[in-house]
Amino acid sequence: MSKWILVLAMALVTGMLKAQVTISGKVLDQKNKAVSGVSVGLRDSYDGATSDSLGNFRFTTSERGKKILEASSIGFRAFELELDIQGSNIQQDIILREEISELKAVVISAGTFEASDRKKATVLNPIDIVTTASGNGDVTGALKSLPGAQQVGESEGLFVRGGTAQETRTYIDGTLVNNFFYSSVPNIAQRGRFSPFIFKGTIFSTGGYSALYGQALSSALILESIDIPEQTSANIGVTMLSLSAGYQHVAKNKQSSFGLNYGYTDLTLAFAIIKQRQEYQQVPVYHNADANFRIRTSKTGILKYYGTFSTNELSFFQPSIDTPGYKSGFGISNLNTYHNLSWRENLGKKWKMHAGISYTYNKDKIRSGLYTMDKEPVVVDGLAFRNFYQERLGNYANAKLVLERRLAGLTMIRVGGEYNYSDDRSDYTTWNGIVFPFQAKEHIKAAFAETDIYVTNDLAAKIGGRYEHSSLLNRQSIAPRLSLAYKTGKNGQASVAYGVFYQNPDIRYLTGSADFNFAKATHYIAQYQRVTSLQTFRAEVFYKKYDDLIKTKFNGALEAASGTDGYGDAKGFEFFWRDKQTIKNLDYWISYSYLDTKRDFLNFPSVTQPNFATRHTASLVLKKFVTKLKMNINGAYNFATGRPYYYIMFNPQSGKNEFVDKGQTIDYHNLSFSLNYLPSIGKKDAKMFAVYVLSVSNVFNFYQEYGYEYSYNGYRKQAIVPPSRVFVFLGAFLSFGVDRTDDAINNNL
């Protein structure tokens, strides 16, 4: 009996073995590389296996008919394939596609420095800006330590890769900001109007920027304001220059907040201690107030408002370069208000909306003239045009709507439109009371579309285009944009970018009757970068071609546009290295730019290097936190080779402008440092937190010159130099309710 049972059991086992089918194969990725640890099996069964170190898998099954073969692994898309299982063994290789995720995906970054809570390639955040010794707490001051920006000290603005300051535009929460800086003063650079601490994200594009933005030939500075703070707080600031106070209230449910701030600045004390080259009749005085509110409109939406109101006034005398024994006088009073309302919201599961509107009102009253040594106004024959009074009034509005739809993975498309309105008015009154009025209204309508295409985590593209129509020029433009990025390794990537950019001519020259066109710049950029959490390396080469730049000629004492047939180019390379790892508690970065640029624009007789551009620019920034001393020590060294200067005069014999005098300034050197003392660090249950700041610019008293200015006839010239060689700042900032001192050091520990 037992013999028959054994025979029957063997027969059953043999039958089962014959009934089973072996399924085997190899798991590969899209690059034909083996993938180990992949779970492979049949759906709704227990039959399966895991791929080995060579990607091989093998298992048997007794299932029959049509079944689904599945494969899954972290970082890859799920794999499914229908198999028809009969009696024969099956050989089936599996190709896995990488799952595209924000943590692993390549970042399209050619031409762009970005700092935000959404991107891993952070460069400068608000704390970086205020602790950069040479930045003087100003957004654009700190950005001048990055490659691409020029060290121009006699005029406000960002001069980027051979472009003028007007070729850089600034946006807050997506909408255009007019009058980002305080109004211009001859040969004295003005600060930006906005505090770095109102922004949570900064994108500084030195070229090749998104199709969502326009009207900037060279660069876009894109700033994103903070959302709802964590808790209610207050702050007080006391410095040798200013007094300030602010309050920010957060609702108990964390769904809304509002805030108010006021600041008063008077440079009387500072100028009494640190003598200025100018003889001030009215020392600069500033009043600044701002307000904000933020409301959560849903789990995914937020409505934000930010508005500012500011006034300032100054006037000074200095020796006249035209008439020895006389003084030149200049005075300006300014009133400015800016308002920004933005709404960000998800529309369903796949659509997002970002809408915004901004408005700026700016009024300048400018006084200029010649005076006796006793400061009495005087009119000198041949120089009467030096005595004038001008009122300038600007009303500006900008509205933008962006709709974004996510497709597969990180691939998405954006479409939208923008409307920009400007009304510039000016009344220019001569010494004898004749008024020359000027007004220019502009309506720019734009439409744009852009898509981010992620083929894999290693390969992505941004393709877009922008259409604009100008009512003032009665012209339209179409600007294509393209960027590609490829991941070369775990932390490295290469990017290229191409784009066409258009911009209206500077409104101050549009007093002629010529047929004007958009100015045009075409960008070509190639970049390599390697980024980890503690180190950043970037290298970039670029070429920029200018067409249809504005040309001018003098109509009496006024310079007016004669056409837009100017041209030029800019080319060079840059690198940036930031390291928080090598030396404990030391954060430093090094930047270098090489620029070769020439252009024929304004009243230039021929193609030449513009006087705001230099070939070599470099910066070294150091930040060290000393825990025992509770002190942050910051230093910055900025270098630039000399810039060209020249005097241009019209030659009646040739009927052309000619260079009468040309030269080059000395090299620029500046070493600055600042100390931040934080006594509240480490104290438990502290209700008040303090930061004490001491900063000194140009510590070694380097002689600096930014160029030369000439007398009206060109016979005399004098160097344009800073108002003072060294400047010292001392202040204390107190906060209540929120410990902000940790923010001041968290990047250095």
C-alpha positions in Angstrom: 0.0 0.0 0.0 2.8 2.4 1.0 4.5 1.7 -2.3 1.4 2.8 -4.3 1.1 6.0 -2.2 4.7 6.9 -3.0 4.2 6.3 -6.7 1.1 8.4 -6.7 2.8 11.3 -4.9 5.7 11.2 -7.3 3.3 11.4 -10.2 1.5 14.3 -8.7 4.8 16.3 -8.1 5.9 15.5 -11.7 2.6 16.7 -13.0 2.9 19.9 -11.1 6.4 20.6 -12.2 5.4 20.0 -15.8 2.4 22.4 -15.3 4.6 25.3 -14.0 6.0 28.0 -16.3 9.2 29.9 -15.7 9.2 33.6 -16.3 12.6 35.3 -16.4 14.3 38.3 -17.8 16.4 41.4 -17.0 15.4 44.8 -15.6 17.0 47.8 -17.3 16.6 51.6 -17.2 16.3 53.9 -20.2 20.1 54.1 -20.4 20.3 50.3 -20.8 21.8 49.9 -17.3 20.8 47.1 -15.0 18.5 47.9 -12.1 18.7 45.8 -8.9 16.2 45.4 -6.2 13.1 45.7 -8.4 10.0 43.8 -7.3 8.7 41.7 -10.3 5.5 39.5 -10.2 2.1 38.7 -11.5 -0.8 40.8 -10.4 -3.2 39.1 -7.9 -0.9 36.2 -7.3 2.0 35.3 -4.9 4.3 34.5 -7.8 7.3 36.8 -8.3 10.9 37.6 -7.6 13.4 40.5 -7.0 16.0 41.5 -9.5 19.6 40.8 -8.5 22.7 43.0 -8.7 22.9 42.4 -12.5 19.2 43.2 -13.0 18.2 39.5 -13.6 15.0 38.0 -12.2 13.4 34.5 -12.4 10.3 32.9 -10.9 7.9 30.1 -11.7 4.1 30.1 -11.8 1.2 27.7 -12.4 -1.0 30.5 -13.6 -2.5 30.3 -17.1 -4.1 32.7 -19.5 -3.7 36.4 -19.8 -2.0 37.9 -16.7 -0.4 41.3 -15.9 3.3 41.3 -15.2 4.2 44.1 -12.8 7.5 45.7 -11.8 8.0 48.5 -9.2 11.0 50.2 -7.6 11.4 53.6 -5.8 12.4 56.3 -8.2 10.8 54.6 -11.3 7.4 54.6 -12.8 5.3 51.5 -12.3 5.7 48.9 -15.1 2.8 46.8 -16.4 2.7 44.3 -19.3 0.1 41.8 -20.3 1.4 38.2 -20.8 -0.4 35.2 -22.3 0.8 32.3 -20.2 0.4 28.9 -21.8 2.7 26.0 -21.3 6.1 27.4 -22.5 8.6 29.4 -20.5 8.6 33.1 -21.0 11.7 35.4 -21.5 10.7 39.0 -21.0 13.0 42.0 -20.3 11.7 45.0 -18.5 12.6 48.6 -19.3 11.8 51.0 -16.4 11.3 54.7 -16.9 12.6 57.0 -14.2 9.9 58.7 -12.1 10.3 62.5 -12.5 10.3 64.1 -9.1 11.1 67.6 -7.9 13.8 66.3 -5.6 15.7 64.6 -8.3 14.8 66.5 -11.4 17.3 68.7 -13.3 16.8 72.5 -12.7 16.6 74.8 -15.7 19.1 77.4 -14.6 21.1 78.9 -17.5 21.5 82.6 -16.8 19.7 82.5 -13.5 20.6 82.8 -9.8 17.7 81.6 -7.7 17.0 81.7 -3.9 13.7 80.4 -2.7 12.0 77.7 -0.6 11.0 75.8 -3.8 14.4 75.3 -5.4 17.5 73.5 -4.2 19.9 75.7 -6.0 19.7 78.5 -3.5 22.3 81.3 -3.9 21.3 84.4 -1.8 18.4 84.7 0.6 17.4 87.8 2.6 19.9 87.1 5.4 22.7 86.7 2.9 21.7 90.1 1.4 21.8 92.0 4.7 25.0 90.3 5.9 27.0 90.9 2.7 29.3 93.6 4.0 29.6 95.5 0.7 25.8 95.4 0.1 24.9 98.0 2.7 21.6 96.1 3.4 20.4 96.8 -0.1 19.0 94.1 -2.4 20.9 95.2 -5.5 24.0 96.1 -3.5 24.4 92.5 -2.5 23.7 91.2 -6.0 26.6 93.2 -7.2 28.8 90.5 -5.6 27.5 88.0 -8.0 28.9 87.4 -11.5 27.4 89.4 -14.3 26.8 92.6 -12.4 29.1 95.6 -12.8 30.5 97.7 -9.9 28.9 101.0 -10.9 29.0 103.4 -7.9 27.9 106.7 -9.3 24.4 105.6 -10.5 21.7 103.4 -9.1 20.5 100.2 -10.7 21.9 96.9 -11.9 24.2 97.1 -14.9 24.3 93.5 -16.2 26.6 92.0 -18.9 27.2 95.2 -20.9 23.6 96.5 -20.4 22.5 99.8 -19.0 20.6 100.0 -15.7 17.4 100.6 -17.7 17.8 97.2 -19.3 17.2 95.5 -16.0 13.6 95.3 -14.8 12.3 94.3 -11.3 9.1 92.4 -10.5 7.4 91.8 -7.2 5.0 88.9 -7.0 5.0 88.7 -10.8 4.1 92.4 -11.6 6.4 95.1 -12.8 7.9 97.7 -10.3 8.5 101.2 -11.6 10.9 103.5 -9.6 12.4 100.6 -7.7 15.2 103.0 -6.6 15.0 106.4 -5.1 15.1 109.2 -7.7 18.5 109.9 -9.4 21.0 112.4 -8.0 24.0 113.5 -10.2 26.9 111.1 -9.6 25.5 109.7 -6.3 24.0 106.2 -6.5 20.6 105.8 -4.8 19.3 102.8 -2.8 16.4 100.6 -3.5 13.1 101.5 -1.8 12.3 97.9 -0.5 13.6 96.0 2.5 15.1 92.5 1.8 13.1 91.0 4.7 9.8 91.4 2.9 10.9 88.8 0.3 11.1 85.1 0.7 12.5 84.4 -2.8 14.9 86.0 -5.2 15.5 85.2 -8.9 18.3 87.3 -10.4 18.4 86.5 -14.1 21.5 87.7 -15.9 20.0 86.6 -19.3 17.7 84.1 -20.9 14.8 84.7 -18.5 11.2 83.3 -18.8 8.7 84.4 -21.4 6.4 85.4 -18.5 8.5 88.6 -18.3 9.4 91.2 -20.9 10.6 94.8 -21.6 14.1 94.1 -20.3 17.0 93.7 -22.8 19.5 92.4 -20.3 18.2 91.1 -16.9 15.2 90.5 -14.8 15.1 90.7 -10.9 12.1 88.7 -9.8 11.2 89.0 -6.1 8.5 87.0 -4.2 7.1 88.5 -1.0 6.6 86.4 2.2 3.3 84.7 3.0 1.7 84.6 6.4 4.3 84.8 9.2 4.4 82.2 12.0 3.3 84.5 14.8 2.7 88.0 15.9 5.8 90.2 16.4 7.0 93.8 16.7 10.4 95.4 16.0 12.3 98.6 16.7 15.4 99.9 15.0 17.7 102.7 16.2 20.8 103.7 14.2 23.0 106.7 13.7 20.9 107.4 10.5 17.4 106.3 11.3 14.6 105.3 13.6 12.1 102.6 12.7 9.2 100.6 14.2 6.9 97.9 12.9 4.1 95.5 14.0 3.0 92.3 12.4 -0.2 90.7 13.7 -1.1 87.0 12.9 -4.6 85.7 13.5 -5.1 82.9 15.9 -6.2 80.5 13.2 -3.0 81.4 11.2 -5.3 82.2 8.2 -4.6 85.9 7.9 -2.2 88.6 9.0 -1.6 92.4 8.7 1.4 94.6 9.4 2.5 98.2 9.5 6.0 99.8 9.5 7.4 103.3 9.6 10.9 104.5 9.2 12.5 108.0 9.5 16.0 108.6 8.1 18.1 111.8 8.6 21.7 111.9 7.5 22.6 115.0 9.5 24.6 113.3 12.2 26.4 110.9 9.7 27.4 113.8 7.4 28.6 115.9 10.4 31.0 113.1 11.4 31.9 111.9 7.9 32.5 114.9 5.7 31.0 114.8 2.2 32.3 116.3 -1.0 29.0 118.0 -1.5 28.1 121.1 0.6 24.5 120.2 1.7 22.0 122.9 2.1 19.3 120.2 2.8 20.8 117.0 4.2 18.9 114.0 2.8 15.8 113.2 4.9 13.4 110.2 4.2 10.0 109.2 5.5 8.9 105.6 4.7 5.8 103.8 5.6 4.4 100.5 4.4 1.4 98.2 5.1 0.5 94.7 4.2 -2.2 92.1 4.7 -2.3 88.4 3.7 -5.4 86.2 3.7 -5.7 82.5 3.1 -8.5 82.1 0.5 -8.4 78.3 0.6 -6.1 75.5 1.5 -4.1 76.3 -1.6 -4.8 80.0 -2.2 -3.6 83.2 -0.7 -4.4 86.9 -1.3 -1.5 89.3 -0.6 -1.3 93.1 -0.5 1.8 95.2 0.0 1.9 99.0 -0.3 4.5 101.7 0.4 4.5 105.5 0.8 7.7 107.5 0.9 9.0 111.1 0.7 12.5 112.4 0.6 14.3 115.7 0.0 17.9 116.9 -0.4 19.9 119.8 -1.9 23.6 120.6 -2.2 26.2 122.9 -3.7 29.5 122.0 -5.3 32.2 123.9 -7.2 31.1 124.5 -10.8 33.2 122.8 -13.5 31.9 125.2 -16.1 32.6 128.5 -14.3 35.4 128.6 -11.8 34.5 130.9 -8.9 30.9 129.8 -9.0 28.9 126.9 -7.5 26.5 124.4 -9.1 23.4 123.8 -7.1 21.1 120.8 -7.2 18.0 119.9 -5.3 15.2 117.3 -5.5 12.1 116.4 -3.5 10.3 113.2 -4.2 7.0 111.6 -3.4 6.4 108.0 -4.3 3.7 105.4 -3.5 3.5 101.8 -4.7 0.8 99.2 -4.3 0.8 95.5 -5.1 -2.1 93.0 -4.9 -1.7 89.4 -5.9 -3.8 86.3 -5.7 -2.5 82.7 -6.0 -5.0 79.9 -6.2 -5.4 76.3 -7.4 -8.3 75.8 -9.8 -9.3 72.2 -9.5 -6.7 69.4 -9.4 -4.4 70.4 -12.3 -4.8 74.2 -12.9 -3.2 77.0 -10.9 -3.8 80.7 -11.3 -1.6 83.6 -10.4 -3.1 87.1 -10.8 -1.6 90.4 -9.8 -1.9 94.1 -10.2 0.4 96.9 -9.2 0.3 100.7 -9.3 3.1 103.3 -8.9 2.8 107.1 -8.5 6.0 109.1 -8.6 6.5 112.9 -8.5 9.9 114.6 -8.6 10.6 118.3 -8.2 14.2 119.1 -9.5 16.0 122.4 -9.1 19.4 123.1 -10.8 21.4 126.3 -11.3 24.6 128.3 -11.0 25.3 130.3 -7.9 27.8 132.8 -6.6 30.2 131.9 -3.8 27.6 133.6 -1.5 25.0 131.1 -2.9 23.0 133.7 -4.8 21.5 132.5 -8.1 23.2 133.8 -11.2 22.7 133.4 -15.0 26.0 133.1 -17.0 26.0 133.9 -20.7 26.3 130.7 -22.7 25.4 128.6 -19.7 21.9 129.8 -19.0 20.6 126.3 -19.6 22.2 125.2 -16.4 19.4 127.1 -14.5 16.2 125.2 -14.7 13.3 123.8 -12.7 11.6 120.6 -13.7 8.5 118.7 -12.4 8.2 115.1 -13.4 5.1 113.0 -12.8 4.6 109.3 -13.5 1.6 107.1 -13.2 2.2 103.4 -13.9 0.0 100.3 -13.7 0.7 96.7 -14.5 -1.7 93.7 -14.5 -0.8 90.1 -15.2 -2.7 86.8 -15.3 -0.9 83.4 -15.5 -2.7 80.1 -15.8 -0.6 76.9 -15.2 -1.6 73.4 -15.9 0.3 70.3 -14.8 0.6 67.5 -17.3 2.5 64.3 -16.7 5.0 64.4 -13.8 6.6 67.8 -13.6 5.7 68.7 -17.2 3.5 71.8 -17.3 2.3 74.6 -19.5 1.7 78.2 -18.7 -0.3 80.7 -20.6 -1.3 84.3 -19.8 -1.4 87.9 -20.6 -0.1 91.2 -19.3 -1.1 94.9 -19.6 1.3 97.7 -18.8 0.2 101.3 -18.7 2.5 104.4 -18.2 1.8 108.1 -18.2 5.0 110.2 -18.0 4.7 114.0 -17.8 7.3 116.7 -17.5 7.3 120.5 -17.3 10.8 121.9 -18.0 11.0 125.5 -17.0 14.1 127.5 -18.3 15.8 130.3 -16.5 13.6 133.0 -18.2 10.3 131.2 -17.4 9.7 129.4 -20.7 8.0 126.1 -20.0 8.5 123.0 -22.3 5.8 120.5 -21.5 6.2 116.8 -22.4 3.8 113.9 -22.1 4.0 110.3 -23.3 1.3 107.7 -22.7 2.0 104.1 -23.4 -0.1 100.9 -23.5 1.8 97.7 -23.8 -0.3 94.5 -24.3 1.4 91.2 -24.1 0.5 87.5 -24.4 2.8 84.6 -23.6 2.9 80.8 -23.5 5.6 78.6 -22.0 6.0 74.9 -21.2 8.3 72.9 -19.0 8.9 69.5 -20.6 10.6 66.8 -18.4 11.6 63.9 -20.6 13.4 62.3 -17.6 14.8 63.5 -14.4 18.0 64.1 -16.3 16.6 66.0 -19.3 14.3 68.9 -19.4 13.4 71.8 -21.7 11.6 75.2 -21.3 10.0 76.4 -24.5 8.1 79.6 -24.7 7.3 82.8 -26.6 6.0 86.3 -25.9 4.0 88.7 -28.1 3.9 92.4 -27.3 2.2 95.5 -28.9 3.2 99.0 -28.1 0.6 101.8 -28.7 3.3 104.5 -28.4 5.6 103.0 -31.1 2.7 101.4 -33.0 4.8 98.3 -33.3 4.5 94.6 -32.3 7.1 92.0 -31.5 7.3 88.2 -31.1 10.1 86.9 -28.8 10.9 83.1 -28.7 12.6 81.7 -25.7 14.3 78.2 -25.3 16.3 76.6 -22.5 17.6 73.0 -22.1 19.1 71.3 -19.1 20.8 67.9 -18.8 21.9 66.3 -15.5 25.5 65.1 -15.8 25.7 63.4 -12.4 24.2 63.3 -8.9 24.8 67.0 -8.3 26.0 68.3 -11.7 24.1 69.6 -14.7 24.6 71.5 -17.9 22.2 74.1 -19.4 21.9 76.2 -22.5 19.5 79.0 -23.2 18.5 81.1 -26.2 16.1 84.0 -26.3 15.0 87.2 -28.0 14.2 90.2 -25.9 12.6 93.5 -26.8 12.3 96.8 -24.9 10.9 100.3 -25.5 13.4 103.1 -26.0 14.1 105.2 -22.9 11.1 107.6 -22.6 13.3 110.6 -21.7 14.8 110.7 -25.2 11.4 110.4 -27.1 11.1 114.1 -27.9 12.0 113.7 -31.5 9.8 112.8 -34.4 11.7 109.8 -35.7 10.2 106.5 -36.5 11.2 104.4 -33.4 11.4 100.7 -33.1 11.8 98.3 -30.1 15.4 97.8 -29.0 16.3 94.1 -29.4 18.8 91.8 -27.7 19.4 88.2 -28.6 21.0 86.0 -25.9 23.0 82.8 -26.2 24.1 81.1 -22.9 25.8 77.9 -21.9 26.3 76.9 -18.3 27.6 74.1 -16.0 26.8 74.0 -12.4 27.4 71.6 -9.5 25.3 72.1 -6.4 25.1 70.4 -3.0 23.6 71.6 0.2 26.9 73.2 1.3 28.7 74.0 -2.0 27.9 75.7 -5.3 29.9 75.9 -8.4 28.7 77.7 -11.6 30.5 78.5 -14.8 28.8 80.3 -17.7 29.7 81.7 -21.1 27.4 84.1 -23.0 27.0 86.1 -26.2 24.4 88.9 -26.5 23.7 90.8 -29.8 22.1 94.2 -29.7 20.0 95.7 -32.6 17.9 98.8 -33.0 19.4 100.7 -30.1 18.4 104.3 -29.7 20.6 107.1 -31.2 20.4 110.7 -30.1 21.5 114.2 -31.1 21.4 117.5 -29.2 18.5 119.9 -29.9 19.8 123.0 -28.1 20.6 121.9 -24.5 18.4 118.8 -24.7 19.4 115.4 -26.0 16.7 113.8 -28.1 16.3 110.6 -30.1 17.1 110.7 -33.8 16.3 107.0 -34.5 16.8 103.4 -33.4 19.6 102.3 -35.7 22.2 101.6 -33.0 23.8 98.2 -32.4 26.4 96.3 -30.4 27.2 93.1 -28.7 28.5 91.7 -25.4 30.3 88.4 -24.7 32.2 86.8 -21.9 32.4 84.2 -19.2 31.7 84.0 -15.5 32.2 81.6 -12.6 30.8 81.5 -9.0 32.0 79.3 -6.1 30.3 79.2 -2.7 31.5 77.0 0.1 30.0 76.4 3.6 31.8 73.1 4.2 35.5 73.3 4.1 36.1 75.5 7.1 33.8 75.2 10.1 31.4 78.1 10.7 32.8 79.9 7.6 30.7 80.7 4.6 32.4 82.3 1.6 31.9 82.9 -2.1 34.1 84.0 -5.0 32.8 85.4 -8.2 34.5 86.5 -11.4 33.2 88.0 -14.7 35.0 88.7 -17.9 33.1 91.1 -20.3 33.9 92.2 -23.8 31.3 94.6 -25.0 31.0 97.4 -27.5 28.0 99.4 -28.8 27.1 102.3 -31.0 24.1 104.0 -29.3 23.0 107.5 -28.0 25.5 110.1 -29.3 28.5 107.7 -29.8 30.4 108.6 -33.0 31.3 104.9 -33.5 31.3 101.5 -31.9 33.0 101.7 -28.5 33.1 100.2 -25.0 30.5 102.0 -23.0 31.6 103.9 -19.9 29.6 101.8 -17.5 31.3 98.5 -18.5 34.6 97.0 -17.5 36.4 93.9 -18.6 37.2 92.2 -15.3 35.0 92.2 -12.2 35.6 90.0 -9.1 34.3 89.7 -5.5 35.2 87.7 -2.4 32.6 87.5 0.4 33.4 86.0 3.8 30.9 85.2 6.7 32.1 83.8 10.0 30.0 83.2 13.1 32.0 83.0 16.4 29.8 81.1 18.8 31.6 82.1 22.0 31.4 85.8 21.1 27.9 85.5 19.8 29.1 87.5 16.8 28.8 87.3 13.0 31.9 88.7 11.3 31.4 89.6 7.6 33.9 90.9 5.0 33.8 91.6 1.3 36.4 92.6 -1.2 35.2 93.9 -4.6 37.6 94.5 -7.6 37.0 95.9 -11.1 39.5 97.0 -13.8 39.2 100.6 -15.0 36.3 101.9 -17.0 36.6 104.0 -20.2 35.7 107.7 -20.2 35.4 110.2 -23.0 34.1 113.5 -24.2 32.0 113.7 -27.4 31.6 116.9 -29.3 29.8 117.7 -32.6 32.2 118.8 -35.3 30.4 121.3 -37.6 33.0 120.8 -40.3 32.5 117.1 -40.6 28.8 117.2 -39.5 29.4 114.3 -37.1 30.1 113.7 -33.5 33.7 113.0 -32.6 35.6 111.8 -29.5 37.6 114.8 -28.3 39.1 113.1 -25.2 39.3 109.5 -24.2 40.9 107.6 -21.2 40.4 105.0 -18.6 39.9 105.2 -14.9 42.1 103.5 -12.3 41.2 100.0 -11.1 38.4 99.8 -8.5 39.1 98.3 -5.0 36.8 98.2 -2.1 37.1 96.3 1.2 34.2 96.4 3.6 33.4 94.6 6.8 30.5 94.4 9.3 30.0 92.9 12.8 26.6 91.6 14.0 26.4 91.0 17.8 23.6 88.8 19.0 23.5 88.8 22.8 20.2 86.9 23.1 21.5 83.7 21.5 21.2 80.8 23.9 19.0 82.6 26.4 15.8 80.7 27.4 12.4 82.4 27.7 13.7 85.7 26.3 10.9 88.1 25.4 13.1 90.5 23.5 15.9 89.8 20.9 18.5 92.2 19.7 21.0 92.5 16.9 23.7 95.2 17.1 25.4 96.1 13.8 28.6 97.9 12.9 29.6 98.2 9.3 32.4 100.1 7.6 32.8 100.5 3.8 36.2 101.0 2.1 38.1 100.2 5.2 41.5 100.9 3.7 40.5 104.2 2.3 41.1 103.3 -1.3 40.9 106.1 -3.8 38.0 105.3 -6.1 36.9 107.0 -9.3 33.9 106.0 -11.4 34.7 108.2 -14.5 35.1 111.8 -15.5 32.7 114.7 -16.1 33.5 117.5 -18.4 32.7 121.2 -18.6 30.2 122.2 -21.3 33.0 123.2 -23.7 35.0 120.1 -22.9 38.1 122.2 -21.8 38.0 121.0 -18.2 37.3 117.6 -16.6 37.2 116.2 -13.1 37.0 112.7 -11.6 33.7 111.4 -10.5 34.4 110.0 -7.0 32.3 108.8 -4.0 30.8 111.5 -1.7 33.1 110.2 1.0 35.9 107.6 0.9 34.8 105.7 4.0 31.3 105.3 5.5 30.4 103.9 8.9 27.1 102.6 10.0 26.1 101.8 13.6 22.7 100.5 14.8 20.6 98.3 17.0 17.5 96.3 15.9 15.1 94.8 18.5 12.3 92.3 17.9 9.6 91.2 20.3 7.6 88.0 20.1 9.8 86.2 17.5 13.5 85.4 17.9 14.9 86.7 14.6 18.5 86.3 15.8 18.6 82.7 14.7 17.8 83.8 11.2 20.9 85.9 11.2 23.2 83.0 11.8 21.5 79.8 10.5 23.4 79.9 7.2 26.7 80.0 9.0 26.4 77.1 11.4 
